[in-house]
Amino acid sequence: MLGALLPGDFAGAAQTPLPAPVLSDSAIWAEYGLQATERSKYGQYTVTAHQFRDSTGAFGALLWLRGDPAFPGVLTQRDNYVLLIDGGKASPEQIDKLAASLPERHVASLPTLTGYFPEEHRIHGSERYIAGPASLAKFEPRLPASLVAFERGAEAEVARYQIGANEEQLFLVSYPTPQIAMERLKAFQGVVGALRRTGPILVAVAAPVDSVAAQSLVSRVSYAPNLMWHEKSPVDPRKVGDMLLAISLLAVALMVGSVFLGFFLGGIRRLLARVGLGAGEESLTVLNLDQPQS
């Protein structure tokens, strides 16, 4: 529905709604979780907004669209949206204002597999996110979906590398646990030309042109767990020193108070004993347990 996503004005120009673009490879868009697409004209600019279910799907679409050399404009992701702005160089402030007006934005962390691709020899812009069988068939058709086992919680990415005169495609697939990755490693063995497991990630080159270069490439990927503590501490770290000082002062006060209380109670006991109102030392009851009973 036109007018549901984009604002009424952008860069000082009023909105003129345009028909939504016809998207090819609809199965891939569906895997990425596309929910709505809208296009509008604003003066010299043509803006297209793709709304996705989450940031992961938007990230996958961003990588895919970024590989289209025919699009000369601005391509950017804002949470679960991908924006395409054609017709001129919009300023960052204008794009920020546009993004702030988008409805139902969902902030979430992005996939981390891209960070494991080695930089050396990588063809930048060749990265593609694989969310399921459709995107796998598009970006790495040499591997069957049954081998990857997306039903086990797999997500994957590919990137191409120019090594000398040869081009190799590196395939990374991540599973929820290292145990699942170990299980899938056995299934991958003998199917791909170069293979390695590191943590919950399988690293493979499906059909290497140069087996030595491919083995070297997969060996350069190493899993490093990223541990994060999400629980908010109830204590402000800046006040820890004040808290420790207060505890120390309280402990000293209690000790001093205990000493004075001891002297006070002892003095009262002696005073009462002198005037005959208290019990003396001989009033203590003593059990002679070592004496034989008659």
Backbone as CSV, one residue per row, in Angstrom:
resi,resn,N_x,N_y,N_z,CA_x,CA_y,CA_z,C_x,C_y,C_z
1,MET,0.856,-1.196,0.000,0.000,0.000,0.000,0.888,1.241,0.000
2,LEU,0.659,2.121,-0.974,1.451,3.323,-1.097,1.167,4.261,0.064
3,GLY,2.220,4.945,0.508,2.079,5.903,1.581,2.174,5.311,2.968
4,ALA,2.409,4.006,3.083,2.460,3.372,4.402,3.843,3.433,5.020
5,LEU,4.894,3.573,4.217,6.257,3.532,4.722,6.958,4.889,4.641
6,LEU,6.994,5.464,3.453,7.785,6.666,3.232,7.045,7.916,3.694
7,PRO,7.798,8.956,4.100,7.170,10.186,4.619,6.600,11.044,3.492
8,GLY,5.881,12.082,3.898,5.251,12.975,2.929,6.212,13.932,2.258
9,ASP,7.415,14.105,2.809,8.398,14.981,2.166,9.803,14.472,2.475
10,PHE,10.728,14.805,1.601,12.129,14.424,1.756,12.988,15.429,1.011
11,ALA,14.042,15.897,1.656,14.985,16.842,1.047,14.275,18.080,0.524
12,GLY,13.246,18.520,1.237,12.544,19.742,0.853,11.546,19.578,-0.256
13,ALA,11.250,18.346,-0.685,10.306,18.122,-1.778,9.174,17.231,-1.290
14,ALA,7.982,17.454,-1.857,6.810,16.669,-1.481,6.848,15.303,-2.146
15,GLN,6.145,14.361,-1.540,6.117,12.985,-2.021,5.162,12.816,-3.194
16,THR,5.654,12.129,-4.225,4.812,11.673,-5.322,4.920,10.155,-5.380
17,PRO,3.905,9.413,-4.949,4.002,7.948,-4.933,4.189,7.373,-6.327
18,LEU,4.993,6.322,-6.396,5.244,5.597,-7.637,4.879,4.136,-7.433
19,PRO,4.627,3.418,-8.512,4.362,1.984,-8.374,5.585,1.269,-7.779
20,ALA,5.328,0.284,-6.956,6.413,-0.482,-6.361,7.142,-1.268,-7.447
21,PRO,8.455,-1.434,-7.315,9.210,-2.165,-8.334,8.832,-3.645,-8.348
22,VAL,8.962,-4.253,-9.495,8.748,-5.696,-9.628,10.036,-6.397,-9.229
23,LEU,9.976,-7.264,-8.240,11.168,-7.922,-7.701,11.301,-9.329,-8.269
24,SER,12.452,-9.595,-8.858,12.737,-10.951,-9.320,13.252,-11.782,-8.151
25,ASP,13.380,-13.093,-8.352,13.847,-14.006,-7.298,13.017,-13.827,-6.028
26,SER,11.706,-13.922,-6.186,10.804,-13.678,-5.055,11.041,-14.644,-3.899
27,ALA,11.523,-15.854,-4.181,11.775,-16.822,-3.105,12.881,-16.336,-2.175
28,ILE,13.872,-15.653,-2.730,14.961,-15.126,-1.905,14.456,-13.973,-1.047
29,TRP,13.681,-13.083,-1.635,13.107,-11.982,-0.857,12.256,-12.534,0.286
30,ALA,11.532,-13.611,0.007,10.701,-14.216,1.055,11.564,-14.811,2.160
31,GLU,12.682,-15.433,1.798,13.598,-15.974,2.807,14.180,-14.870,3.678
32,TYR,14.447,-13.745,3.088,14.977,-12.616,3.850,13.903,-11.941,4.703
33,GLY,12.656,-12.313,4.502,11.587,-11.773,5.335,11.056,-10.430,4.872
34,LEU,11.015,-10.205,3.555,10.472,-8.944,3.041,8.991,-8.832,3.391
35,GLN,8.601,-7.682,3.964,7.210,-7.461,4.354,6.510,-6.422,3.497
36,ALA,7.247,-5.419,3.037,6.618,-4.375,2.218,7.698,-3.640,1.441
37,THR,7.297,-3.129,0.270,8.188,-2.305,-0.547,7.406,-1.095,-1.042
38,GLU,8.043,0.073,-0.985,7.380,1.294,-1.424,8.389,2.189,-2.138
39,ARG,7.901,2.869,-3.179,8.766,3.789,-3.941,8.041,5.108,-4.123
40,SER,8.804,6.198,-3.986,8.216,7.530,-4.156,9.234,8.457,-4.800
41,LYS,8.709,9.513,-5.430,9.524,10.548,-6.052,9.490,11.774,-5.152
42,TYR,10.681,12.362,-4.905,10.808,13.605,-4.124,11.716,14.552,-4.913
43,GLY,11.119,15.389,-5.751,11.941,16.281,-6.568,12.869,15.470,-7.454
44,GLN,14.180,15.667,-7.276,15.149,14.946,-8.103,15.402,13.520,-7.623
45,TYR,14.955,13.197,-6.406,15.275,11.901,-5.812,14.145,10.892,-6.018
46,THR,14.549,9.657,-6.243,13.625,8.523,-6.222,14.044,7.619,-5.075
47,VAL,13.136,7.391,-4.139,13.450,6.634,-2.924,12.649,5.344,-2.914
48,THR,13.342,4.245,-2.694,12.698,2.938,-2.542,13.013,2.411,-1.151
49,ALA,11.986,1.982,-0.428,12.158,1.444,0.924,11.687,-0.005,0.938
50,HIS,12.562,-0.897,1.378,12.207,-2.301,1.581,12.147,-2.549,3.087
51,GLN,11.010,-2.978,3.574,10.843,-3.281,4.996,10.907,-4.800,5.196
52,PHE,11.744,-5.224,6.160,11.924,-6.648,6.440,11.455,-6.984,7.848
53,ARG,11.315,-8.267,8.090,10.868,-8.727,9.401,11.883,-8.387,10.483
54,ASP,13.177,-8.455,10.148,14.216,-8.167,11.135,15.459,-7.641,10.428
55,SER,16.453,-7.280,11.234,17.681,-6.698,10.693,18.497,-7.705,9.902
56,THR,18.409,-8.984,10.261,19.167,-10.012,9.553,18.739,-10.096,8.094
57,GLY,17.422,-10.104,7.858,16.935,-10.137,6.480,17.337,-8.898,5.706
58,ALA,17.279,-7.736,6.355,17.702,-6.502,5.687,19.187,-6.549,5.346
59,PHE,19.974,-7.133,6.235,21.406,-7.268,5.988,21.662,-8.145,4.761
60,GLY,20.930,-9.275,4.670,21.088,-10.135,3.506,20.732,-9.427,2.213
61,ALA,19.634,-8.664,2.239,19.234,-7.925,1.044,20.239,-6.846,0.693
62,LEU,20.801,-6.200,1.703,21.797,-5.155,1.460,23.007,-5.716,0.714
63,LEU,23.521,-6.870,1.183,24.662,-7.478,0.498,24.314,-7.834,-0.937
64,TRP,23.130,-8.339,-1.147,22.689,-8.752,-2.479,22.554,-7.542,-3.399
65,LEU,21.870,-6.505,-2.943,21.669,-5.320,-3.771,22.959,-4.552,-3.997
66,ARG,23.883,-4.625,-3.024,25.155,-3.930,-3.157,25.984,-4.468,-4.311
67,GLY,25.703,-5.703,-4.692,26.454,-6.306,-5.795,25.932,-5.938,-7.164
68,ASP,24.908,-5.082,-7.222,24.348,-4.671,-8.515,25.064,-3.419,-8.999
69,PRO,25.951,-3.550,-9.981,26.692,-2.366,-10.451,25.837,-1.392,-11.247
70,ALA,24.607,-1.809,-11.584,23.743,-0.938,-12.385,23.082,0.146,-11.550
71,PHE,23.141,0.012,-10.207,22.497,1.028,-9.370,23.532,2.056,-8.937
72,PRO,23.402,3.308,-9.360,24.434,4.320,-9.071,24.174,5.124,-7.802
73,GLY,23.018,4.923,-7.154,22.648,5.791,-6.050,23.153,5.319,-4.698
74,VAL,22.497,5.840,-3.647,22.853,5.519,-2.269,22.082,4.281,-1.832
75,LEU,22.792,3.341,-1.261,22.186,2.120,-0.738,22.601,1.998,0.724
76,THR,21.621,1.925,1.633,21.948,1.891,3.048,20.940,1.053,3.807
77,GLN,21.384,0.469,4.921,20.498,-0.283,5.807,20.265,0.510,7.080
78,ARG,19.023,0.556,7.515,18.663,1.162,8.786,17.769,0.171,9.531
79,ASP,18.385,-0.561,10.446,17.678,-1.600,11.204,17.053,-2.606,10.242
80,ASN,15.729,-2.758,10.242,15.084,-3.749,9.379,14.624,-3.146,8.045
81,TYR,15.245,-2.044,7.635,14.944,-1.407,6.348,16.192,-1.349,5.477
82,VAL,15.979,-1.456,4.166,17.005,-1.134,3.181,16.458,0.000,2.315
83,LEU,17.241,1.073,2.208,16.831,2.252,1.446,17.700,2.403,0.207
84,LEU,17.070,2.672,-0.928,17.763,2.984,-2.173,17.353,4.394,-2.572
85,ILE,18.328,5.273,-2.716,18.060,6.676,-3.045,18.811,7.008,-4.325
86,ASP,18.065,7.285,-5.371,18.651,7.563,-6.687,18.302,8.990,-7.101
87,GLY,19.157,9.565,-7.960,18.876,10.880,-8.513,19.751,11.985,-7.977
88,GLY,20.671,11.674,-7.097,21.549,12.699,-6.549,22.187,12.223,-5.261
89,LYS,23.097,13.035,-4.753,23.830,12.704,-3.538,23.111,13.318,-2.342
90,ALA,22.257,12.522,-1.699,21.572,13.015,-0.503,22.562,13.096,0.652
91,SER,22.396,14.099,1.503,23.307,14.276,2.629,22.996,13.259,3.722
92,PRO,23.975,12.952,4.574,23.713,12.034,5.701,22.586,12.530,6.603
93,GLU,22.498,13.841,6.810,21.434,14.388,7.649,20.057,14.133,7.030
94,GLN,19.961,14.276,5.704,18.688,14.023,5.028,18.308,12.543,5.132
95,ILE,19.289,11.665,4.983,19.013,10.232,5.069,18.621,9.842,6.496
96,ASP,19.292,10.436,7.485,18.950,10.156,8.880,17.514,10.586,9.183
97,LYS,17.121,11.744,8.687,15.757,12.228,8.917,14.749,11.315,8.244
98,LEU,15.069,10.858,7.052,14.186,9.925,6.344,14.046,8.622,7.127
99,ALA,15.183,8.089,7.590,15.160,6.821,8.325,14.388,6.949,9.628
100,ALA,14.492,8.096,10.293,13.799,8.296,11.561,12.286,8.293,11.399
101,SER,11.801,8.566,10.203,10.353,8.622,9.967,9.762,7.261,9.605
102,LEU,10.606,6.265,9.379,10.108,4.954,8.948,9.378,4.260,10.097
103,PRO,8.237,3.672,9.834,7.470,3.023,10.908,7.991,1.621,11.229
104,GLU,7.732,1.179,12.454,8.009,-0.192,12.894,9.458,-0.602,12.625
105,ARG,10.372,0.234,13.068,11.787,-0.130,12.983,12.147,-1.031,14.161
106,HIS,12.894,-2.097,13.873,13.283,-3.048,14.899,14.800,-3.103,14.965
107,VAL,15.357,-2.771,16.111,16.804,-2.779,16.297,17.231,-4.161,16.781
108,ALA,18.205,-4.752,16.118,18.721,-6.066,16.522,20.150,-6.211,16.008
109,SER,20.872,-7.154,16.593,22.250,-7.396,16.165,22.270,-8.042,14.781
110,LEU,23.352,-7.820,14.058,23.494,-8.330,12.699,24.270,-9.650,12.710
111,PRO,24.156,-10.438,11.640,24.949,-11.670,11.558,26.442,-11.370,11.668
112,THR,27.169,-12.295,12.273,28.587,-12.067,12.552,29.521,-12.809,11.603
113,LEU,28.983,-13.633,10.710,29.849,-14.453,9.863,30.767,-13.618,8.979
114,THR,30.299,-12.453,8.550,31.114,-11.612,7.665,32.463,-11.298,8.299
115,GLY,32.493,-11.155,9.609,33.735,-10.825,10.294,34.766,-11.934,10.285
116,TYR,34.381,-13.146,9.897,35.329,-14.266,9.861,35.985,-14.447,8.501
117,PHE,35.527,-13.722,7.488,36.156,-13.842,6.168,37.531,-13.172,6.182
118,PRO,38.564,-13.875,5.742,39.888,-13.236,5.646,39.852,-12.052,4.681
119,GLU,40.605,-11.018,5.010,40.615,-9.823,4.174,41.461,-9.999,2.922
120,GLU,42.597,-10.671,3.057,43.544,-10.773,1.944,42.921,-11.505,0.757
121,HIS,43.016,-10.899,-0.404,42.542,-11.432,-1.680,41.011,-11.450,-1.811
122,ARG,40.283,-10.949,-0.797,38.813,-10.988,-0.904,38.341,-9.954,-1.917
123,ILE,37.385,-10.342,-2.742,36.749,-9.425,-3.682,35.627,-8.728,-2.927
124,HIS,35.860,-7.500,-2.509,34.893,-6.793,-1.674,33.630,-6.477,-2.475
125,GLY,32.510,-6.718,-1.846,31.227,-6.601,-2.520,30.720,-7.935,-3.014
126,SER,31.542,-8.993,-2.862,31.119,-10.323,-3.313,30.416,-11.110,-2.215
127,GLU,30.340,-10.568,-0.999,29.738,-11.290,0.114,28.227,-11.412,-0.103
128,ARG,27.700,-12.595,0.209,26.265,-12.843,0.117,25.811,-13.627,1.344
129,TYR,24.671,-13.238,1.887,24.104,-13.918,3.057,23.119,-14.980,2.593
130,ILE,23.188,-16.166,3.174,22.351,-17.298,2.781,21.456,-17.658,3.953
131,ALA,20.143,-17.475,3.758,19.183,-17.715,4.836,18.437,-19.022,4.691
132,GLY,18.495,-19.640,3.503,17.740,-20.865,3.282,18.029,-21.454,1.915
133,PRO,17.233,-22.430,1.507,17.487,-23.136,0.241,17.491,-22.234,-0.994
134,ALA,16.608,-21.232,-1.039,16.529,-20.380,-2.233,17.800,-19.559,-2.412
135,SER,18.263,-18.907,-1.344,19.491,-18.117,-1.455,20.714,-19.016,-1.614
136,LEU,20.683,-20.235,-1.062,21.785,-21.169,-1.287,21.865,-21.539,-2.762
137,ALA,20.721,-21.834,-3.381,20.713,-22.182,-4.806,21.170,-21.018,-5.671
138,LYS,20.951,-19.801,-5.194,21.348,-18.614,-5.960,22.843,-18.338,-5.833
139,PHE,23.383,-18.444,-4.627,24.745,-17.972,-4.368,25.780,-19.097,-4.239
140,GLU,25.343,-20.331,-3.955,26.275,-21.467,-3.934,25.516,-22.709,-4.381
141,PRO,25.199,-22.784,-5.677,24.356,-23.877,-6.189,25.044,-25.239,-6.169
142,ARG,26.338,-25.288,-5.888,27.044,-26.577,-5.885,26.786,-27.375,-4.598
143,LEU,26.177,-26.744,-3.601,25.887,-27.419,-2.340,24.382,-27.603,-2.189
144,PRO,23.925,-28.823,-1.934,22.484,-29.046,-1.748,22.016,-28.571,-0.379
145,ALA,20.764,-28.148,-0.309,20.207,-27.662,0.960,20.174,-28.765,2.008
146,SER,19.990,-30.019,1.584,19.966,-31.134,2.536,21.313,-31.306,3.224
147,LEU,22.383,-30.943,2.555,23.716,-31.039,3.150,23.910,-29.958,4.210
148,VAL,23.472,-28.754,3.911,23.633,-27.645,4.849,22.717,-27.812,6.060
149,ALA,21.523,-28.370,5.863,20.569,-28.648,6.938,20.131,-27.352,7.649
150,PHE,19.404,-26.526,6.912,18.913,-25.280,7.498,17.942,-25.534,8.649
151,GLU,17.308,-26.693,8.649,16.379,-27.011,9.739,17.096,-27.184,11.071
152,ARG,18.431,-27.275,11.042,19.210,-27.365,12.279,19.650,-25.994,12.787
153,GLY,19.096,-24.938,12.226,19.430,-23.583,12.669,20.631,-22.985,11.967
154,ALA,20.944,-23.468,10.754,22.125,-22.989,10.032,21.873,-21.636,9.391
155,GLU,22.933,-20.832,9.329,22.971,-19.629,8.506,24.343,-19.573,7.859
156,ALA,24.405,-19.045,6.635,25.658,-19.132,5.887,25.923,-17.847,5.124
157,GLU,27.188,-17.693,4.733,27.603,-16.601,3.859,28.674,-17.112,2.908
158,VAL,28.791,-16.456,1.782,29.848,-16.762,0.820,30.565,-15.476,0.446
159,ALA,31.804,-15.621,0.019,32.583,-14.499,-0.502,33.587,-15.059,-1.501
160,ARG,33.903,-14.272,-2.502,34.841,-14.721,-3.540,36.230,-14.139,-3.277
161,TYR,37.243,-14.915,-3.707,38.641,-14.530,-3.516,39.383,-14.672,-4.837
162,GLN,40.189,-13.649,-5.117,41.035,-13.677,-6.300,42.433,-14.059,-5.869
163,ILE,42.825,-15.295,-6.138,44.140,-15.795,-5.739,44.932,-16.086,-7.003
164,GLY,45.814,-15.169,-7.335,46.538,-15.284,-8.593,45.578,-15.133,-9.755
165,ALA,45.641,-16.070,-10.688,44.749,-16.028,-11.840,43.425,-16.733,-11.564
166,ASN,43.292,-17.348,-10.382,42.108,-18.147,-10.072,41.179,-17.422,-9.101
167,GLU,39.918,-17.767,-9.190,38.922,-17.229,-8.273,38.295,-18.382,-7.497
168,GLU,38.294,-18.274,-6.193,37.706,-19.290,-5.323,36.570,-18.657,-4.525
169,GLN,35.543,-19.466,-4.233,34.434,-18.980,-3.400,34.471,-19.693,-2.063
170,LEU,34.591,-18.909,-0.997,34.658,-19.446,0.352,33.249,-19.475,0.951
171,PHE,32.897,-20.612,1.540,31.565,-20.834,2.094,31.689,-21.038,3.594
172,LEU,30.983,-20.208,4.372,30.949,-20.349,5.823,29.521,-20.651,6.241
173,VAL,29.350,-21.687,7.071,28.038,-22.007,7.605,28.159,-22.169,9.112
174,SER,27.294,-21.478,9.829,27.327,-21.474,11.294,26.118,-22.216,11.838
175,TYR,26.369,-23.028,12.884,25.312,-23.780,13.554,25.186,-23.312,15.000
176,PRO,24.054,-23.585,15.641,23.869,-23.106,17.015,24.896,-23.627,18.010
177,THR,25.433,-24.845,17.792,26.396,-25.433,18.729,27.525,-26.105,17.972
178,PRO,28.706,-26.231,18.594,29.804,-26.975,17.961,29.454,-28.438,17.723
179,GLN,28.580,-29.014,18.560,28.211,-30.413,18.400,27.485,-30.645,17.084
180,ILE,26.575,-29.721,16.725,25.882,-29.838,15.439,26.876,-29.670,14.295
181,ALA,27.819,-28.748,14.452,28.831,-28.534,13.408,29.678,-29.793,13.217
182,MET,30.029,-30.472,14.299,30.802,-31.716,14.197,30.012,-32.787,13.457
183,GLU,28.729,-32.841,13.736,27.879,-33.816,13.037,27.807,-33.519,11.544
184,ARG,27.631,-32.229,11.197,27.530,-31.873,9.784,28.873,-31.986,9.071
185,LEU,29.960,-31.869,9.819,31.285,-32.021,9.218,31.418,-33.384,8.538
186,LYS,30.913,-34.419,9.181,30.987,-35.770,8.604,30.202,-35.844,7.306
187,ALA,29.069,-35.125,7.240,28.269,-35.125,6.015,28.968,-34.382,4.888
188,PHE,29.701,-33.310,5.230,30.402,-32.509,4.218,31.640,-33.224,3.666
189,GLN,32.249,-34.082,4.461,33.498,-34.730,4.040,33.282,-35.562,2.784
190,GLY,34.152,-35.364,1.825,34.067,-36.065,0.567,33.175,-35.393,-0.453
191,VAL,32.398,-34.372,-0.012,31.501,-33.664,-0.932,32.145,-32.383,-1.437
192,VAL,32.897,-31.701,-0.550,33.546,-30.443,-0.920,35.039,-30.667,-1.070
193,GLY,35.693,-29.752,-1.779,37.110,-29.919,-2.057,38.022,-29.536,-0.912
194,ALA,37.633,-28.563,-0.106,38.432,-28.129,1.041,37.470,-27.867,2.187
195,LEU,37.824,-28.355,3.372,36.873,-28.319,4.478,37.607,-28.193,5.802
196,ARG,36.990,-27.469,6.732,37.537,-27.315,8.080,36.412,-26.897,9.018
197,ARG,36.508,-27.370,10.261,35.579,-26.916,11.296,36.339,-26.086,12.316
198,THR,35.754,-24.971,12.722,36.312,-24.163,13.789,35.160,-23.704,14.666
199,GLY,35.071,-24.258,15.864,33.934,-23.976,16.734,32.646,-24.448,16.093
200,PRO,31.607,-23.609,16.064,30.333,-23.998,15.437,30.270,-23.680,13.944
201,ILE,31.407,-23.337,13.330,31.443,-22.900,11.938,32.150,-23.942,11.078
202,LEU,31.528,-24.282,9.951,32.182,-25.083,8.929,32.666,-24.150,7.828
203,VAL,33.905,-24.355,7.407,34.533,-23.537,6.372,34.826,-24.447,5.190
204,ALA,34.366,-24.057,4.002,34.504,-24.956,2.860,34.693,-24.182,1.567
205,VAL,35.375,-24.834,0.630,35.394,-24.406,-0.768,34.825,-25.571,-1.544
206,ALA,33.677,-25.367,-2.158,32.928,-26.483,-2.733,33.692,-27.184,-3.848
207,ALA,34.170,-26.416,-4.813,34.866,-27.004,-5.954,36.081,-26.137,-6.271
208,PRO,37.170,-26.330,-5.542,38.324,-25.444,-5.717,38.986,-25.597,-7.086
209,VAL,39.440,-24.474,-7.613,40.239,-24.490,-8.837,41.659,-24.923,-8.509
210,ASP,42.183,-24.432,-7.401,43.522,-24.775,-6.918,43.350,-25.335,-5.503
211,SER,43.530,-26.636,-5.330,43.275,-27.276,-4.045,44.211,-26.772,-2.956
212,VAL,45.470,-26.481,-3.312,46.426,-25.981,-2.321,45.996,-24.597,-1.831
213,ALA,45.629,-23.723,-2.762,45.175,-22.377,-2.391,43.880,-22.447,-1.588
214,ALA,42.997,-23.380,-1.943,41.736,-23.518,-1.225,41.971,-23.985,0.208
215,GLN,42.875,-24.954,0.399,43.179,-25.419,1.747,43.800,-24.300,2.587
216,SER,44.650,-23.521,1.955,45.240,-22.386,2.663,44.176,-21.366,3.043
217,LEU,43.206,-21.170,2.166,42.145,-20.196,2.422,41.271,-20.631,3.604
218,VAL,40.852,-21.892,3.629,39.989,-22.344,4.729,40.743,-22.367,6.052
219,SER,42.059,-22.567,6.001,42.841,-22.615,7.247,42.969,-21.251,7.904
220,ARG,42.671,-20.196,7.162,42.815,-18.843,7.700,41.582,-18.370,8.458
221,VAL,40.538,-19.178,8.495,39.323,-18.827,9.236,39.398,-19.478,10.609
222,SER,39.252,-18.693,11.646,39.340,-19.205,13.012,38.233,-18.590,13.849
223,TYR,37.479,-19.450,14.527,36.364,-18.982,15.354,36.885,-18.423,16.668
224,ALA,36.404,-17.265,17.032,36.721,-16.644,18.319,35.413,-16.260,18.963
225,PRO,35.020,-16.932,20.063,33.737,-16.614,20.693,33.706,-15.183,21.195
226,ASN,32.590,-14.539,20.962,32.394,-13.154,21.393,31.469,-13.169,22.595
227,LEU,32.054,-13.116,23.791,31.278,-13.184,25.016,30.789,-11.797,25.393
228,MET,29.500,-11.696,25.648,28.914,-10.409,26.015,28.075,-10.597,27.272
229,TRP,28.133,-9.598,28.168,27.352,-9.615,29.396,26.232,-8.613,29.253
230,HIS,24.992,-9.128,29.168,23.859,-8.267,28.879,23.151,-7.782,30.143
231,GLU,23.363,-8.455,31.284,22.645,-8.066,32.489,23.207,-6.765,33.037
232,LYS,22.331,-5.829,33.300,22.749,-4.533,33.814,23.111,-4.655,35.285
233,SER,24.281,-4.153,35.634,24.723,-4.220,37.019,23.900,-3.274,37.875
234,PRO,23.416,-3.744,39.056,22.632,-2.851,39.910,23.475,-1.781,40.586
235,VAL,24.807,-1.913,40.519,25.706,-0.967,41.176,26.429,-0.146,40.121
236,ASP,26.391,1.150,40.285,27.134,2.037,39.397,28.621,1.878,39.684
237,PRO,29.445,1.455,38.685,30.872,1.264,38.940,31.555,2.503,39.497
238,ARG,31.047,3.679,39.176,31.660,4.909,39.662,31.441,5.098,41.155
239,LYS,30.475,4.366,41.742,30.160,4.516,43.155,30.689,3.362,44.000
240,VAL,31.467,2.464,43.376,31.989,1.318,44.128,32.906,1.786,45.246
241,GLY,33.755,2.781,44.984,34.669,3.296,46.000,33.910,3.884,47.184
242,ASP,32.855,4.655,46.871,32.045,5.228,47.957,31.375,4.128,48.775
243,MET,30.922,3.074,48.075,30.261,1.984,48.776,31.235,1.252,49.706
244,LEU,32.465,0.982,49.229,33.459,0.309,50.065,33.846,1.168,51.270
245,LEU,33.966,2.492,51.073,34.284,3.383,52.182,33.181,3.370,53.232
246,ALA,31.919,3.368,52.779,30.796,3.336,53.707,30.772,2.038,54.506
247,ILE,31.084,0.906,53.833,31.124,-0.384,54.526,32.220,-0.384,55.587
248,SER,33.396,0.169,55.249,34.509,0.214,56.202,34.158,1.066,57.419
249,LEU,33.547,2.232,57.190,33.158,3.101,58.308,32.115,2.432,59.197
250,LEU,31.184,1.704,58.567,30.168,1.005,59.347,30.805,-0.072,60.213
251,ALA,31.792,-0.818,59.649,32.462,-1.868,60.412,33.208,-1.279,61.612
252,VAL,33.919,-0.149,61.395,34.643,0.494,62.492,33.666,0.966,63.564
253,ALA,32.557,1.555,63.155,31.562,2.037,64.114,30.994,0.896,64.941
254,LEU,30.745,-0.243,64.290,30.215,-1.391,65.023,31.232,-1.915,66.037
255,MET,32.511,-1.951,65.639,33.530,-2.433,66.564,33.665,-1.496,67.763
256,VAL,33.714,-0.190,67.521,33.823,0.782,68.612,32.595,0.693,69.514
257,GLY,31.426,0.563,68.894,30.203,0.447,69.671,30.188,-0.803,70.536
258,SER,30.739,-1.907,70.005,30.790,-3.150,70.781,31.682,-2.987,72.006
259,VAL,32.821,-2.312,71.830,33.736,-2.101,72.959,33.061,-1.271,74.053
260,PHE,32.452,-0.148,73.684,31.785,0.696,74.664,30.623,-0.038,75.340
261,LEU,29.887,-0.833,74.573,28.773,-1.576,75.143,29.280,-2.594,76.168
262,GLY,30.433,-3.216,75.881,31.007,-4.166,76.829,31.395,-3.495,78.134
263,PHE,32.096,-2.338,78.025,32.455,-1.604,79.250,31.215,-1.164,80.026
264,PHE,30.210,-0.715,79.315,28.991,-0.228,79.972,28.288,-1.340,80.739
265,LEU,28.100,-2.502,80.124,27.420,-3.605,80.791,28.242,-4.156,81.957
266,GLY,29.590,-4.210,81.744,30.450,-4.671,82.840,30.397,-3.732,84.030
267,GLY,30.396,-2.408,83.800,30.326,-1.428,84.888,29.018,-1.532,85.652
268,ILE,27.910,-1.709,84.940,26.625,-1.848,85.613,26.597,-3.098,86.490
269,ARG,27.186,-4.175,85.996,27.184,-5.427,86.765,27.968,-5.273,88.070
270,ARG,29.129,-4.598,87.989,29.940,-4.394,89.195,29.233,-3.450,90.178
271,LEU,28.573,-2.426,89.597,27.864,-1.492,90.471,26.735,-2.179,91.216
272,LEU,25.993,-3.001,90.556,24.903,-3.730,91.199,25.417,-4.704,92.241
273,ALA,26.589,-5.302,91.966,27.154,-6.250,92.933,27.559,-5.530,94.216
274,ARG,28.066,-4.290,94.116,28.501,-3.536,95.302,27.342,-3.159,96.216
275,VAL,26.212,-2.844,95.640,25.067,-2.433,96.466,24.189,-3.615,96.843
276,GLY,24.650,-4.819,96.455,23.925,-6.028,96.840,22.711,-6.323,96.005
277,LEU,22.586,-5.678,94.851,21.421,-5.941,93.987,21.725,-6.897,92.850
278,GLY,22.993,-7.186,92.666,23.362,-8.076,91.568,24.049,-9.300,92.082
279,ALA,24.232,-10.234,91.229,24.903,-11.478,91.592,26.389,-11.321,91.426
280,GLY,27.160,-11.849,92.337,28.611,-11.823,92.264,29.143,-12.994,91.467
281,GLU,30.451,-13.117,91.487,31.075,-14.185,90.726,30.698,-15.548,91.262
282,GLU,30.474,-15.615,92.698,30.173,-16.907,93.273,28.774,-17.389,92.934
283,SER,27.956,-16.522,92.351,26.598,-16.929,92.022,26.516,-17.745,90.751
284,LEU,27.640,-17.907,90.076,27.639,-18.682,88.839,27.336,-20.128,89.134
285,THR,26.522,-20.723,88.385,26.203,-22.150,88.536,27.284,-22.969,87.859
286,VAL,27.876,-23.886,88.577,28.960,-24.695,88.061,28.536,-26.158,88.121
287,LEU,28.681,-26.847,87.023,28.384,-28.275,86.954,29.680,-29.056,87.107
288,ASN,29.851,-29.729,88.228,31.048,-30.543,88.452,30.864,-31.898,87.787
289,LEU,31.015,-31.955,86.525,30.764,-33.180,85.779,31.845,-34.232,86.002
290,ASP,33.036,-33.770,86.496,34.119,-34.749,86.699,34.023,-35.450,88.043
291,GLN,33.065,-35.026,88.916,32.889,-35.654,90.215,31.991,-36.858,90.070
292,PRO,32.323,-38.000,90.782,31.476,-39.196,90.707,30.137,-38.925,91.357
293,GLN,29.063,-39.454,90.780,27.736,-39.271,91.314,27.484,-40.276,92.447
294,SER,26.881,-39.802,93.566,26.586,-40.683,94.683,25.239,-41.382,94.477
